[in-house]
Amino acid sequence: MLEEVTAFGIVSDFVAPSTSGLNRMPIQEQLAVYAHLKQLIDRTS
């Protein structure tokens, strides 16, 4: 998820779950987070 407050006022912080196999978050939720990240990257590129 994109943090509303940035650390330095220049860069937005994106917090995402680890892709480690130890992560207990369902895969569909993980995919949704990374799909959102891709949308943000595409929008800023």
N, C-alpha and C positions, 0 to 999 in steps of 0.2 A: 504494500500500500504506500501511496505517496504521502510523505509527511507534510503537514500544512506549514510548519515552521522549519525553515532551513537552518543549517548549522552556521553558515557564514553569509547568508543572504544572497549567495550567487548560485549555488548548486542545490538542487532539490534532492532530498534523501529518499530512496526507495527501499523499503524494508520488505524482504521476502523470506519465506521459509527456506531452510536448508534443503538441498536436493539429496542429502544423505539418505541412505536406506533406513537410518534410525529414526527419521522423521515420522511421526504418528499421524500427521495430517492426511486426510484422504487425497488420493492422487488427483481427483477432479478439482478439488479446491486449490491444490498446488498449480495445476494447469491454468486455472482461472487467474491466479495471481500473476503468473508469467505471461499470460496473454495480455493482461492489462499493462505490464511492463513493455511489451512489444508495441502496443498502441502508443504509449508515451514516447518511446524511441522514434517511432515512425512520424509522430506529430512534430517532433523537434528536429528531425533530420531534413 
